[in-house]
Amino acid sequence: MKCRHCQTPLTRTFADLGSAPPSNAYLTKEALKAPEQHFPLRVLVCDNCFLVQTEDFAAFDELFDDNYAYFSSYSDSWLKHSERYVADMVERFNLGPNSMVAEIAANDGYLLQFVKARQIACYGVEPTASTAAAARDKGIEIVEEFFGESLGAKLARAGRAADLIAANNVLAHVPDINDFVSGFTALLKRDGVATFEFPHLAELIRHNQFDTIYHEHFSYLSLGTVRRIFEANGLKVFDVEKLPTHGGSLRVFAQRGDTGTNAQTSSVEQIVAEERSLNLDQIEGYEGFQLRAEKAKDDLLGFLREQRSNAKSVAAYGAAAKGNTFLNFAGIGSDQISFVVDRNPEKQQKFMPGSRIPIVSEDRLRADKPDFIVILPWNLANEIAEQLNYTREWGARFVRAIPEVKIW
């Protein structure tokens, strides 16, 4: 396999998490009768540009099909984050009734609803039918296609060029990252701005966030590597912000390299320097991660064995993709975690891929009163613990497994 950006042959493994089905391929009761397709979950690092990337096994359209079940609007904190984003961008870039805002990977309209509420023209690009339909139900125009240079140019020719393009948690999800980035160059107005949010590779390594590795994430991104990719495809980074979302993310601001007028802020070089201090510009910075992932797996398995020997019941909350990575890497099934609660009705009455643990509504918590609740989306642990505070009435305790097992 060659690097998705620079075409250098890939020979170095960053992490090997065994094999697993696609993390958002939730199973119906009928599907339990059939075998699941598993793919190796191995991540490589490029010796030349240091792009961390999954090995090619799962096909893109198999991961993002019509039954895709991730809906952004079921997280209250993510909705608040998105509303703040819109307010900040409107003020910073003087967006108004004559502006055009586009979002790539618009999901269920979680963000564009706040743009629409300000009476600013907007549309989304979203290839998955299930989430696109939910966005249209909010009155948001959706182009139901995969984004790349061809679609970006086509939209620009149709008068849909954008003053602002938002791309939240999608840059890591594309197999052809060069074509994807070139689409922004094609779609931006001469002085337009694109923002990209993605989990920061530095935080993944620093805090052992191995469960954010799954087949839908083709890339794991540092600012240094992103800047190199952008420059090769017509974009220039001019600002970057650190965000607490998804365990530590970056919001990168980019403009067309040929016509953009925004001056580069000092934060760009500051974060690149921070990455250099972690050796992310050298192969040594990527060594030793596998051992830390295996320790986290062993610690959670030890906790579950202890609870079973003590006749304690364990459930989980949040049928998140990162949880599926952890469960499959550790080989955990319904004999160790009896069920997973999720607020999303699209996931309820289905089963976790690979582990086949049933996904249920919150009513099951009140009925079964488990002793421990493992919060799988650890990045939302505080929000979820507050939401489930009533479980303290029967003495339930919460558990988080990343970066290590924590019980409270």
C-alpha positions as CSV (number, residue, x, y, z in Angstrom):
1,M,0.0,0.0,0.0
2,K,1.1,3.6,-0.8
3,C,0.5,6.7,1.3
4,R,-2.9,8.3,0.5
5,H,-1.2,11.7,0.2
6,C,2.4,11.4,-1.1
7,Q,2.3,7.9,-2.5
8,T,5.3,6.7,-0.5
9,P,5.2,2.9,0.1
10,L,4.0,2.2,3.6
11,T,5.9,-0.3,5.7
12,R,5.6,0.9,9.3
13,T,2.7,-0.1,11.7
14,F,1.4,2.4,14.2
15,A,-1.3,0.2,15.7
16,D,-2.8,-3.2,15.1
17,L,-6.3,-3.7,16.7
18,G,-7.0,-7.1,15.2
19,S,-10.1,-7.3,13.0
20,A,-13.6,-5.9,13.4
21,P,-16.7,-5.1,11.4
22,P,-17.3,-1.5,10.4
23,S,-18.0,0.4,13.6
24,N,-21.3,1.9,12.5
25,A,-22.7,-1.3,11.0
26,Y,-25.3,-2.0,13.7
27,L,-27.1,-5.3,13.4
28,T,-30.8,-6.0,13.2
29,K,-32.3,-9.1,15.0
30,E,-32.6,-10.7,11.6
31,A,-28.9,-10.0,10.8
32,L,-27.8,-11.9,13.8
33,K,-28.6,-15.1,11.9
34,A,-25.9,-14.3,9.3
35,P,-22.1,-14.0,9.6
36,E,-20.6,-10.5,9.8
37,Q,-17.9,-9.3,7.5
38,H,-14.7,-8.4,9.5
39,F,-11.8,-6.3,8.2
40,P,-8.3,-6.0,9.6
41,L,-8.0,-2.8,11.7
42,R,-4.4,-1.9,11.2
43,V,-3.0,1.6,11.0
44,L,0.2,2.6,9.3
45,V,2.4,5.7,9.4
46,C,4.1,7.2,6.3
47,D,7.9,7.6,6.7
48,N,7.8,10.7,4.5
49,C,4.8,12.9,5.3
50,F,3.8,11.2,8.6
51,L,0.2,10.8,7.6
52,V,-1.2,8.1,9.9
53,Q,-3.7,6.0,7.9
54,T,-5.7,2.8,8.0
55,E,-4.7,0.0,5.7
56,D,-7.0,-0.5,2.7
57,F,-9.6,-3.2,3.4
58,A,-13.1,-1.8,3.8
59,A,-14.7,-0.1,0.8
60,F,-15.8,3.5,1.3
61,D,-19.4,3.0,0.1
62,E,-19.8,0.0,2.4
63,L,-19.0,2.2,5.5
64,F,-21.4,5.1,4.6
65,D,-24.4,3.3,3.2
66,D,-28.1,4.2,3.3
67,N,-28.5,2.8,6.8
68,Y,-25.7,4.8,8.4
69,A,-26.8,5.4,12.0
70,Y,-24.7,8.2,13.3
71,F,-26.8,11.3,14.0
72,S,-25.1,14.3,15.4
73,S,-28.2,15.9,17.0
74,Y,-28.4,13.4,19.8
75,S,-25.5,15.0,21.7
76,D,-26.6,18.2,23.5
77,S,-23.0,19.3,24.0
78,W,-22.3,19.0,20.3
79,L,-25.4,21.0,19.4
80,K,-24.2,23.8,21.8
81,H,-20.7,23.6,20.2
82,S,-22.2,24.0,16.7
83,E,-24.4,26.9,17.7
84,R,-21.4,28.7,19.2
85,Y,-19.4,27.9,16.0
86,V,-22.1,29.6,13.8
87,A,-22.2,32.6,16.0
88,D,-18.4,33.0,16.0
89,M,-18.1,32.6,12.3
90,V,-20.9,35.0,11.5
91,E,-19.2,37.7,13.7
92,R,-15.6,37.0,12.6
93,F,-16.2,36.9,8.8
94,N,-19.2,39.3,8.7
95,L,-21.6,36.8,7.2
96,G,-25.0,38.1,6.3
97,P,-28.0,37.9,3.9
98,N,-25.7,38.0,0.9
99,S,-23.4,35.3,2.1
100,M,-23.4,31.6,1.2
101,V,-22.5,28.9,3.7
102,A,-21.9,25.2,2.8
103,E,-21.2,22.3,5.1
104,I,-19.5,19.2,3.9
105,A,-20.8,16.1,5.7
106,A,-23.8,18.0,7.0
107,N,-25.2,14.9,8.7
108,D,-28.7,15.5,10.1
109,G,-28.6,19.3,9.9
110,Y,-27.3,19.7,13.4
111,L,-25.1,22.8,12.4
112,L,-26.9,24.3,9.4
113,Q,-30.1,24.7,11.3
114,F,-28.3,27.5,13.2
115,V,-27.2,29.1,10.0
116,K,-30.7,28.9,8.6
117,A,-32.1,30.5,11.7
118,R,-30.0,33.6,11.0
119,Q,-31.5,33.8,7.5
120,I,-28.2,33.1,5.8
121,A,-28.3,31.1,2.6
122,C,-26.9,27.6,3.1
123,Y,-26.8,24.1,1.9
124,G,-25.2,20.8,2.9
125,V,-23.4,18.0,1.1
126,E,-24.3,14.6,2.8
127,P,-24.0,11.2,1.0
128,T,-25.9,9.1,3.5
129,A,-29.6,8.9,2.8
130,S,-30.7,8.4,6.5
131,T,-29.0,11.6,7.8
132,A,-29.8,13.6,4.6
133,A,-33.5,12.9,5.1
134,A,-33.3,14.1,8.7
135,A,-31.6,17.3,7.5
136,R,-34.3,17.9,4.9
137,D,-36.9,17.5,7.6
138,K,-35.3,20.6,9.2
139,G,-35.8,22.5,5.9
140,I,-32.1,22.3,4.9
141,E,-31.1,21.8,1.3
142,I,-28.9,18.8,0.8
143,V,-26.8,17.6,-2.1
144,E,-26.8,13.8,-1.5
145,E,-23.3,12.9,-3.0
146,F,-19.8,12.2,-1.9
147,F,-17.7,15.4,-2.0
148,G,-14.5,15.9,-4.0
149,E,-12.9,18.2,-6.6
150,S,-15.5,17.3,-9.3
151,L,-18.5,18.1,-7.2
152,G,-16.9,21.3,-5.8
153,A,-16.2,22.6,-9.3
154,K,-19.7,21.6,-10.4
155,L,-21.3,23.5,-7.5
156,A,-19.2,26.6,-8.1
157,R,-20.2,26.6,-11.8
158,A,-23.8,26.5,-10.7
159,G,-23.4,29.6,-8.6
160,R,-23.1,27.8,-5.3
161,A,-19.5,29.0,-4.4
162,A,-19.2,29.6,-0.7
163,D,-18.0,32.3,1.6
164,L,-17.7,29.8,4.4
165,I,-17.4,26.0,4.2
166,A,-17.6,24.0,7.4
167,A,-16.2,20.5,7.6
168,N,-16.5,19.0,11.0
169,N,-15.1,15.6,11.7
170,V,-15.0,14.6,8.1
171,L,-11.4,15.2,6.9
172,A,-10.4,11.9,8.6
173,H,-13.2,10.0,6.9
174,V,-12.2,10.3,3.3
175,P,-10.1,7.8,1.4
176,D,-8.8,10.2,-1.3
177,I,-7.7,13.1,0.9
178,N,-6.1,15.0,-2.0
179,D,-9.3,14.9,-4.1
180,F,-11.4,15.9,-1.1
181,V,-9.2,18.9,-0.2
182,S,-9.1,20.0,-3.8
183,G,-12.9,20.2,-3.7
184,F,-12.7,23.0,-1.2
185,T,-10.3,25.0,-3.3
186,A,-12.8,24.6,-6.2
187,L,-15.8,25.6,-4.1
188,L,-14.5,28.6,-2.2
189,K,-15.0,32.1,-3.3
190,R,-11.8,34.1,-3.9
191,D,-11.8,35.4,-0.3
192,G,-13.8,32.5,1.2
193,V,-12.8,30.5,4.3
194,A,-13.0,26.8,5.0
195,T,-12.8,25.4,8.6
196,F,-12.0,21.9,9.4
197,E,-12.4,20.2,12.8
198,F,-10.8,16.9,13.5
199,P,-9.4,15.0,16.5
200,H,-5.8,16.0,17.0
201,L,-3.3,13.1,16.5
202,A,-1.2,14.6,19.3
203,E,-4.0,14.0,21.8
204,L,-4.7,10.5,20.5
205,I,-1.1,9.6,21.2
206,R,-0.8,11.5,24.4
207,H,-4.0,10.2,26.0
208,N,-4.0,6.6,24.5
209,Q,-7.2,7.3,22.5
210,F,-6.8,4.1,20.4
211,D,-10.5,3.5,20.3
212,T,-10.9,6.5,17.9
213,I,-9.3,4.2,15.4
214,Y,-11.9,2.5,13.2
215,H,-12.5,1.8,9.6
216,E,-14.5,5.0,8.9
217,H,-11.4,7.0,10.0
218,F,-9.0,6.7,7.1
219,S,-6.6,9.3,8.5
220,Y,-5.3,10.5,11.9
221,L,-4.2,14.0,11.6
222,S,-1.5,16.4,12.9
223,L,-1.4,20.0,11.9
224,G,1.9,19.7,10.3
225,T,0.7,16.9,8.0
226,V,-2.6,18.7,7.3
227,R,-0.8,21.9,6.3
228,R,1.4,19.9,3.9
229,I,-1.7,18.2,2.3
230,F,-3.5,21.5,2.0
231,E,-0.6,23.3,0.4
232,A,-0.3,20.5,-2.2
233,N,-4.0,21.0,-3.1
234,G,-4.4,24.7,-3.3
235,L,-5.3,25.7,0.3
236,K,-3.3,27.7,2.9
237,V,-3.7,27.4,6.7
238,F,-3.9,30.8,8.3
239,D,-5.2,30.0,11.8
240,V,-5.9,27.1,14.2
241,E,-7.7,26.7,17.5
242,K,-7.6,24.0,20.1
243,L,-11.0,22.5,21.0
244,P,-12.0,20.2,23.8
245,T,-14.3,18.1,21.6
246,H,-13.7,14.4,20.9
247,G,-10.9,14.3,23.5
248,G,-9.0,17.2,22.0
249,S,-9.5,18.5,18.5
250,L,-8.2,21.2,16.2
251,R,-10.2,23.7,14.2
252,V,-8.1,24.7,11.2
253,F,-8.9,27.8,9.2
254,A,-7.9,27.7,5.5
255,Q,-8.2,29.9,2.4
256,R,-7.4,29.6,-1.2
257,G,-3.6,29.7,-1.6
258,D,-3.8,32.0,-4.7
259,T,-6.4,34.6,-3.6
260,G,-6.9,34.4,0.2
261,T,-6.2,37.6,2.2
262,N,-6.2,36.5,5.8
263,A,-2.8,36.9,7.6
264,Q,-1.4,33.9,9.3
265,T,-1.8,33.9,13.1
266,S,1.0,32.9,15.6
267,S,-1.1,29.9,16.7
268,V,-0.2,28.0,13.6
269,E,3.5,27.9,14.2
270,Q,2.9,27.4,18.0
271,I,1.0,24.2,17.4
272,V,3.4,22.9,14.8
273,A,6.2,23.5,17.3
274,E,4.3,21.6,20.0
275,E,4.0,18.7,17.6
276,R,7.7,18.8,16.9
277,S,8.3,18.6,20.7
278,L,6.3,15.3,20.6
279,N,8.5,14.1,17.7
280,L,5.5,13.9,15.3
281,D,7.9,15.0,12.6
282,Q,10.0,12.0,13.3
283,I,9.2,8.3,13.2
284,E,10.2,8.0,16.9
285,G,7.0,9.9,17.9
286,Y,4.8,7.0,16.7
287,E,6.5,4.1,18.5
288,G,5.2,2.4,21.6
289,F,1.5,3.2,21.1
290,Q,0.5,-0.5,20.6
291,L,1.7,-1.5,24.1
292,R,-0.4,1.2,25.7
293,A,-3.5,0.2,23.8
294,E,-3.0,-3.4,24.9
295,K,-2.6,-2.3,28.6
296,A,-5.9,-0.4,28.5
297,K,-7.6,-3.5,27.0
298,D,-6.2,-5.8,29.7
299,D,-7.2,-3.4,32.5
300,L,-10.9,-3.3,31.3
301,L,-11.0,-7.0,30.9
302,G,-9.6,-7.4,34.4
303,F,-12.3,-5.0,35.8
304,L,-15.1,-7.0,34.0
305,R,-13.7,-10.4,35.3
306,E,-13.6,-9.0,38.9
307,Q,-17.3,-7.8,38.7
308,R,-18.5,-11.1,37.3
309,S,-16.7,-13.0,40.1
310,N,-18.4,-10.6,42.6
311,A,-21.8,-11.2,41.0
312,K,-22.0,-7.5,40.0
313,S,-24.0,-6.4,36.9
314,V,-22.4,-4.2,34.2
315,A,-24.1,-2.3,31.5
316,A,-22.8,0.4,29.1
317,Y,-23.9,3.7,27.8
318,G,-23.4,5.1,24.3
319,A,-23.4,2.8,21.2
320,A,-20.6,4.9,19.8
321,A,-18.1,3.8,17.1
322,K,-15.2,4.2,19.5
323,G,-17.0,1.8,21.9
324,N,-17.2,-0.8,19.1
325,T,-13.5,-0.5,18.5
326,F,-12.8,-1.2,22.1
327,L,-15.3,-4.0,22.5
328,N,-14.0,-5.8,19.5
329,F,-10.3,-5.3,20.3
330,A,-10.9,-6.7,23.8
331,G,-13.3,-9.5,22.7
332,I,-16.0,-8.3,25.0
333,G,-19.5,-9.7,24.5
334,S,-23.0,-9.7,26.2
335,D,-21.7,-12.2,28.9
336,Q,-19.6,-9.3,30.3
337,I,-21.6,-6.2,29.4
338,S,-25.3,-7.2,29.3
339,F,-26.6,-4.2,27.2
340,V,-25.8,-0.8,25.8
341,V,-28.1,2.2,26.3
342,D,-28.4,4.8,23.5
343,R,-30.6,7.8,23.1
344,N,-30.7,7.4,19.3
345,P,-33.9,5.4,18.3
346,E,-32.2,4.5,15.0
347,K,-29.8,2.3,17.1
348,Q,-32.3,0.9,19.7
349,Q,-33.5,-2.6,19.2
350,K,-30.3,-3.3,17.2
351,F,-27.0,-4.9,18.2
352,M,-23.4,-3.7,18.5
353,P,-21.4,-4.9,15.5
354,G,-19.0,-7.7,16.3
355,S,-19.8,-8.0,20.1
356,R,-23.5,-8.3,19.3
357,I,-24.5,-6.7,22.6
358,P,-28.1,-5.5,22.5
359,I,-28.8,-1.7,22.2
360,V,-31.7,-0.6,24.3
361,S,-33.5,2.6,25.5
362,E,-32.8,4.2,28.8
363,D,-35.8,2.6,30.3
364,R,-33.8,-0.6,30.6
365,L,-31.4,1.1,33.0
366,R,-34.3,1.9,35.4
367,A,-35.6,-1.6,35.1
368,D,-32.4,-3.6,35.6
369,K,-30.5,-1.1,37.9
370,P,-27.0,-2.3,37.0
371,D,-24.1,-1.9,39.5
372,F,-21.7,-0.4,37.0
373,I,-22.3,1.7,33.8
374,V,-19.3,1.8,31.4
375,I,-19.5,5.1,29.4
376,L,-18.1,4.1,26.0
377,P,-18.0,7.6,24.5
378,W,-15.5,8.8,27.1
379,N,-15.3,12.3,25.5
380,L,-18.9,12.9,26.7
381,A,-18.4,11.2,30.1
382,N,-19.3,14.2,32.2
383,E,-22.4,15.1,30.1
384,I,-23.6,11.5,30.3
385,A,-22.8,11.0,34.0
386,E,-24.8,14.2,34.7
387,Q,-27.7,13.0,32.5
388,L,-27.7,9.6,34.4
389,N,-27.3,11.0,37.9
390,Y,-30.5,9.4,39.0
391,T,-28.8,6.0,38.8
392,R,-26.9,7.0,42.0
393,E,-30.2,6.3,43.8
394,W,-29.5,2.5,43.6
395,G,-25.7,2.9,44.0
396,A,-24.6,2.6,40.4
397,R,-21.1,3.7,39.6
398,F,-19.7,5.0,36.3
399,V,-16.6,3.5,34.5
400,R,-14.4,5.0,31.9
401,A,-11.7,2.9,30.2
402,I,-9.7,5.6,28.3
403,P,-6.9,6.5,28.9
404,E,-7.1,4.0,31.8
405,V,-9.9,2.5,33.9
406,K,-11.5,5.1,36.1
407,I,-14.4,4.3,38.5
408,W,-16.5,7.0,40.1
